[in-house]
Amino acid sequence: MSAPFLPYGRQSIDEADIAAVVEVLKSDFLTQGPAIGRFEKAVSDFCGARHGIAMANGTATLHCAAKALGLGHGDRLWTSPITFVASANAGRYCGAKVDFVDVDPGTVLMCPERLEAKLVQAEKAGALPRVVVPVHFAGQSCDMPRIHALGQKYGFKILEDAAHALGGEFEGRRIGGCDWSDAASHSFHPVKIITSGEGGMITTNDPEVAWRIGLLRTHGITREAGRMVGESHGGWYYEQLELGFNYRMTDLQAALGASQMTRLETFARRRREIADLYDRELAGLPLRPLARDPRGISGWHLYMIRLNLGEIRRSRREVFDSLRAQGIGVNVHYIPVHLQPDYQKLGFAKGMFPESERYYEEAITLPMFPAMTDEDVVRVKNALITAAGV
């Protein structure tokens, strides 16, 4: 009997999660109710941020946060090429121009040295970014103190893409607390650290940014008397102050997310144990994991390896296909955004961000989720040995 398929990620749902959703189904509010606020408070309190704004998905959070930070037509947003396309697309939704900063060869995070060099040239050209989006790839924080210092010097806003990183830390501070940024975006897709089905949240310490994101998620409409342009005509009255979106989260999603938050630290601890076990089991094989920054603790959304292709006789594609054939649900995160056909229409081309491209040619994502057993990790190692022919 063959072993069951081992996916690269999987949600962990228990009876308490199910009960929380059923409770909402039996309540008066399926959306725009009290479960939203409870979830927002659970996440913002955990991160150490003053505000949390729950939204329909992580892409919506990036879009609204970028807009709330002042990004508009003709402005510039910079992010990493190694990310899901949403990090860059958020800038385009706002009418901004998008560019990229190549990654560090060890951590595959936005490289501060390359960012600074690009800023020096952009300042000379009068083309500085309004918003920079550092991506905490695989769960590890970028060097936020250094990026923050550059933001202070060159005048850009910082929006952390923390979709992979809830539960992680940097220099003793939890990711999402916005100690070195204007806002942080979180995702609760089923393969993430916790899930609300679909869903996302922005954390921020700026009350005006929080208010505007809340406005944008609901069509740009407010019922707050102190915010309206005219006088209220009665209890039914509302005003659309700007063109917003329908990016609301439902109470069903929020109830699931809040229930999951009660087990976040358990999830994060198990992910760290699995990552450490992978490090030990894979030592000596012709591959290398991403470098760890000793100043931080990763949220471990993903466990990435880079194949030492010069030491094996097989291509990345052959190794990938062999692993899949053995029931190991590997993936690749990510195809560099600048190589996507839609971005090449904008003038991006192969060779522009060589470190990101080198990483992509070698990368494979291994299974990582809290319900994995130690035996599952050994199974992945043995499958890798077979796939690489070593």
N, C-alpha and C positions, 0 to 999 in steps of 0.2 A: 504494500500500500504506500503510495507516494505521500510525501509530506505536504501539508497545506501550503497554498501560496502565501508568501510573506510580503505584504505591501510595504512601500517605503514610509507610509504614514497611515494612522488610523485613529479615529476618535475613541475616547474611553467614556462610555455612558453607563451610569449605574441607576439603581431604583430611585435614589433621591433626585436625580436629574429628571427622571420620568415623572415623579410625583410633583415636582415644581412646575412642570409644563401642564400637567393635568389640573393643578390648582388654578392656573390662569385660565384654562379652558372653561372652568366652572365659575369664573369670576365675571364681573361686569365689563372688564376691559381686556380686549384682545390686542389693542394697540393704543398708544398715547396714554397709557395708564401708569400706575405706581411702580410696576416692575422695572420700568426704564430707569427711574431715579435710583432704585436700589442697586441695579447693576452698575450704573455710572459711579456711584459712591464706592462700591466694592473695588472697582478697578483703580479709580483715582486715589483712594486711600492706600491701597497696596503699593502703588507706584510712588506715593508721596507727592502727588500733584494736587493743586487746589480745585481743578475742574476736570470733569470727564463728560464728553458729549457722545452718546451712542448713535451709531448710524447703520445704514443698511448693509454696508460692506467696507472693506479696507480701501477700495478704490475711491468710494465716496468721501472717506475721511481725508484722503490725500487731496482730492479736488477742492473740497470746501476749505480745508486748512490753508492750502496755497492761495486761494482767493481771499480768504480772511486776512492773510498776511500781506495783502496788497498786490499780489501778482496779477498782471493784466496784459492787454495787448501791447506787444513791442518789448515787454520785459524779458528777462532771461531766467531760466531755472536750470541748475546744474545738478546732476546726480551721478550715480555709478553705472557703468555699462552692465555690471553683473547684478541684476535685479530682475524682478518681474516687470513687464512693460508698464504696469500701472504707475510706478514711481516717476517715469518720464511722461507718460500720457497726461498726468495731472497738470503738468505745465501747459501742454497743448490745449487741454480743455479750457484753460484760462486765456488762450490766445497768445501765450508766451513762446519764445524760442527756447529750444531745449539743447543742452550740450552735456558732455560727460567728462568725468575726471577718472583717469585710469586707476587701477587698484594696486595695493601692496602685494608683492609676489608671495608673501607668506600667509597673511591673513585673508587676502582677497577682499579687503575692505577698502573704502575710499582712501587713497594715499594722501596724507597731509602735505608731504613735500610736493607732490604733483599738483595738489590743489593750490598751494601757495605760488608755485611757478606759473600756473595758469592765471591766477589772480593778478600777478605782476604784469603779465602781458595784456590782460583784459583792461586793467586800469589805464595803461598807455593808449589802448585803442578806444577808450570810452565805452567799454562793453562789459562792465561788471554785472554779475548776476544780482537779481533782487532776492531770490530764494535759492538756497543750497539744500539738497535732500541727501544726507548721509544715510546709507542703508546698512542696518545691523545684520549683515548677511549670515545666515545659518544660525543666528542667535547671539553672536558676539558683537559687543558694542564697538563702534568706531572710536577713534581717539577724540572724544567730544570736547575735552578742555582745549585741545589745540585748535580744533575747528571753530570753537566758540571764540577763541582769541583772534582768529582770522576774520570772523564775522564782525567783531568789534572794530578791527582795523579797516576793513573794506566795506562795511556797511550793509551786509546782506543778512536776511532773516534765515533761521535754521529750522527746518522741519525734519525731524527724525522719522525715517521709515523703520519703525520698530515692530513690523509685522511678524518677525521671527523671534522676538527677543523678550517677551513678557516673562518675568521670573529671573532675568539676568541682572547683572550689576556691573558697574564700572567705578573703580576707586571707592568702593563701599557704598555707592548710591544706586538705587534701583533704576534700571532702564525704564523710561516713561515718566520719571519725576521731573524732567525738563530743567534740570540744574544747569545745563549748557545749551539750551535750545528754546525756541519760542513755542514749539508744540511737538507732540509725538503721535504718530499714527500706529494703531494696533489693528490686527486682523484676527477674527475668530472663525475662520474657515475650519472644517472638520479636521484637517491634518495639522493645525496649529497647536500651540501649547494648551489652550483651552478652546472650546468651541461654543458658539451659539447657533450652529447650523451655517448660516451666512451671518455676517455682521462685522462691525468694526467700531472703533472708538478713538477719539482724539483726547489726549490729556494735555493740559496747558496750565500755566500759572497766571496767565493774563486774562482778567475778567472780560475785557472788551473783545479779545480774540474768541473767547468762549461764547460770548453772547452772539457775535456775528456768525460763528459756525452754526449755532443753534437756529439762528434766523435762516441761514442758507439751506439747512436740511429740510425746512418746511415751507418751501415756495417763496421765501423772503417775507413771510407774513408774521406780524406780531399783533398781540392783543394787549401788550403792556402800555398803560396810559402814558407813562413817562417817556416812552420811545416813539409814540405816534406823532405824526405831523399835525393832524387836526384834533378836534375834540371828539370824544366818544359820543356816539349817538344812542348807546344802550348796550346791554349785555351781549348782543349779537355782533357788535362792531369789531372789525379788524382792519388792518391796513397792510398792503404789500409795499414794503419799503424799497425792495430791489428784486431783480429777477433771481429767484432761488430754484430749488430742486425738491423733488419728493424723495428724500434720502432717509426716511425714518426707519428705525428698527421697530419690530413688533414686540409686544409684551411676552409673547411665546418665546421669542429668541432671547430676550433679556432674562427671563426666568431661568432658562437653560444656562445662560452665561453666568448668572449670579450663583447658581448651584455649583457649576464647575469651578468657580473661584474659590470655593471652600476647600478644594483639593489641589489648587495650583501648586502649592509648595511640595506636595507629595509627587505630583507629576514632574516638577522641575528636578527634584532630588533623584528620581528614577532615571530621568534623561541623562543626568550627569553620571550616574553609575554606568549606564549603557555606554556612554562616550568613553569613559575611562577603561571599560572592559574592551571595547573596540581597539583603543590605543595599545593595550597589552597584547591582545590576540593577533593583531595585524603587524606587530613589530617584526621586522626582518623580511617582510614581503616586498616585492618591487612596486611600492606605492608609498604615498605620504599623505597624512591628514593635513587639514589646514593648521597653520601655526596658531598657538594660543597666546594672547596677550596676558601676561601674568597680573596685570592691573585689574582684570575683569573676570566675571563668571558668566559664561554663555547661557542663554536660554535653551540652547540645543534643539532648535526646531529641526535642523538637518544635521546629518553627519556626512561630510563630504570627504572623498579621497581623490587624489590625483595619481594616475598611473605613471610609473616610470617607464614610458613606452620604449626607451632605448634599451631596457633590460629584458623585455619580453618580446616574443616573436609574433604577437597578435596585436591588432589594432584596438582602439577603444571600442569601436562598433562590435568587433568580435567578442570582446570581453563582456560587453553589455548584453549582447544577444545570448551568450552562453549562460549568464546569470539568470536572465529571464526564463530560459529554457529549463533551468534547474529550480524554478519556482521562487526565485528571489526577485521581488518587485522593485528593482532599482529604477532610478530616474536620472535626469541630468538637470541641474539648476545652476545657471540659466544659460540659454543662448544669449550672447551679448546683445543688448537692445539695439546697438548701432548697426548690427548685421541683419536686422529684420527688414524685409522688403519695403515696408512703409516708411522706415527711417532712412533707407538708402535713397528714397525719392527726395528726401530733404537734403541730400548731399553727403551723408555719412557713407563710409566705405571701409572695406577690410584693410587692416594695417594702421588705422587711426589710433587704436587703443591696444597696443600689442600685448601688454601683460594680461588684459582681460581675455584676449583671443588665445593666448597660450594656456591659460587656465581652462578655458572651455574645451580645448582639444584633448585635455587629459582627465576631465572631471567625471565622476560618477557619484550619485547620491545613494547611500546605503539605507536600509530600513532603520527607522528610529521612531519609536512610540512607547509610551510607558508600559503597556501590557506585554512587551517583548520579554522573553526569558533569557537568562544567560546562555541556555542551550541554543536559542535562536541566533545569538551572536556567533557562537562557534559554528553553527550551520552556515552562516554567511561567510565566515572565514574559509571554511572548507570549499564552499562553492567558488570563492575567489581563486583559491589555489588551482582548482580544476579549470576555471575560465581563463586564467593567465598562463596555464601550462607550466607551472613551477612546482 
